[in-house]
């Protein structure tokens, strides 16, 4: 499991599910330079997580920002912690 959390404005709960769609962004961008982003980051993460049979949750932070827990299934657990490749 990996958990990523950021800060920012409060996100309306109905907006959050759309953030994994390509080119969708949350509230207005703070950055206005050439690196403002295209809204692809979470769409790419979602595709990778799905390809590995994992789950991606998007949870609005209580004071703003977003909480993103990512869960990926473990490797063969029967092999134990010293698996060979």
C-alpha contacts under 8 A as a table, 3 or more apart, distances in Angstrom:
res1	aa1	res2	aa2	distance
1	X	69	X	7.03
1	X	70	X	5.62
1	X	71	X	4.49
1	X	72	X	6.32
2	X	69	X	5.80
2	X	70	X	5.09
2	X	71	X	6.49
3	X	67	X	7.20
3	X	68	X	5.62
3	X	69	X	4.25
3	X	70	X	6.06
4	X	67	X	5.99
4	X	68	X	5.05
4	X	69	X	6.31
5	X	65	X	7.32
5	X	66	X	5.72
5	X	67	X	4.48
5	X	68	X	6.08
6	X	65	X	5.25
6	X	66	X	5.55
6	X	67	X	6.75
7	X	64	X	6.05
7	X	65	X	4.07
7	X	66	X	6.74
8	X	64	X	5.30
8	X	65	X	4.27
8	X	66	X	7.77
9	X	27	X	7.33
9	X	63	X	7.87
9	X	64	X	4.77
9	X	65	X	5.72
10	X	60	X	7.12
10	X	61	X	7.21
10	X	62	X	7.61
10	X	63	X	6.44
10	X	64	X	3.76
10	X	65	X	5.92
11	X	15	X	6.81
11	X	16	X	6.95
11	X	26	X	7.05
11	X	27	X	7.07
11	X	60	X	6.04
11	X	64	X	6.50
11	X	65	X	6.92
11	X	66	X	7.83
12	X	15	X	5.44
12	X	16	X	6.91
12	X	60	X	7.80
13	X	16	X	5.46
13	X	17	X	7.92
13	X	60	X	6.80
14	X	17	X	6.75
14	X	18	X	8.00
15	X	18	X	5.64
15	X	19	X	7.02
15	X	26	X	7.15
16	X	19	X	5.48
16	X	26	X	7.71
16	X	58	X	6.59
16	X	59	X	7.39
16	X	60	X	7.19
17	X	20	X	6.57
17	X	58	X	7.25
18	X	21	X	5.49
18	X	24	X	6.67
19	X	22	X	7.75
19	X	24	X	5.49
19	X	25	X	6.05
19	X	26	X	6.80
19	X	39	X	7.84
19	X	42	X	6.66
19	X	43	X	7.41
20	X	24	X	7.28
20	X	40	X	7.96
20	X	42	X	5.03
20	X	43	X	4.39
20	X	46	X	6.47
21	X	24	X	5.75
21	X	40	X	7.74
21	X	42	X	7.65
21	X	43	X	5.45
22	X	39	X	6.14
22	X	40	X	5.15
22	X	42	X	7.91
22	X	43	X	5.34
23	X	38	X	5.67
23	X	39	X	4.17
23	X	40	X	5.48
24	X	38	X	7.80
24	X	39	X	5.00
24	X	40	X	7.38
25	X	28	X	7.92
25	X	38	X	7.73
25	X	39	X	5.11
26	X	29	X	7.82
29	X	32	X	7.11
29	X	36	X	7.16
31	X	35	X	7.52
31	X	36	X	5.40
32	X	35	X	7.50
32	X	36	X	5.68
33	X	36	X	5.83
37	X	40	X	7.70
39	X	42	X	7.33
39	X	43	X	7.73
40	X	43	X	5.23
40	X	44	X	6.12
41	X	44	X	5.33
41	X	45	X	6.29
42	X	45	X	4.92
42	X	46	X	5.92
43	X	46	X	5.09
43	X	47	X	6.28
44	X	47	X	5.15
44	X	48	X	6.30
45	X	48	X	5.17
45	X	49	X	6.10
46	X	49	X	5.15
46	X	50	X	6.11
46	X	56	X	6.47
47	X	50	X	5.20
47	X	51	X	6.12
48	X	51	X	5.09
48	X	52	X	6.50
49	X	52	X	5.28
49	X	53	X	6.38
49	X	54	X	4.98
49	X	55	X	6.22
49	X	56	X	6.77
49	X	70	X	7.54
49	X	71	X	7.89
49	X	72	X	6.96
50	X	53	X	4.96
50	X	54	X	5.51
50	X	55	X	6.79
51	X	54	X	7.55
52	X	72	X	6.75
52	X	73	X	7.56
53	X	72	X	6.75
53	X	73	X	6.86
54	X	70	X	7.27
54	X	71	X	5.34
54	X	72	X	4.26
54	X	73	X	6.05
55	X	70	X	5.82
55	X	71	X	5.16
55	X	72	X	6.63
56	X	68	X	6.90
56	X	69	X	6.04
56	X	70	X	4.67
56	X	71	X	6.54
57	X	67	X	7.95
57	X	68	X	5.58
57	X	69	X	5.51
57	X	70	X	6.61
58	X	66	X	6.75
58	X	67	X	5.98
58	X	68	X	4.94
58	X	69	X	7.13
59	X	66	X	5.75
59	X	67	X	4.99
59	X	68	X	6.34
60	X	64	X	6.56
60	X	65	X	6.14
60	X	66	X	4.62
60	X	67	X	6.09
61	X	64	X	4.79
61	X	65	X	5.18
61	X	66	X	5.03
61	X	67	X	5.93
62	X	65	X	8.00
74	X	77	X	6.85
76	X	79	X	5.87
76	X	80	X	7.61
77	X	80	X	5.44
77	X	81	X	7.80
79	X	82	X	7.03
79	X	83	X	5.49
80	X	83	X	6.16
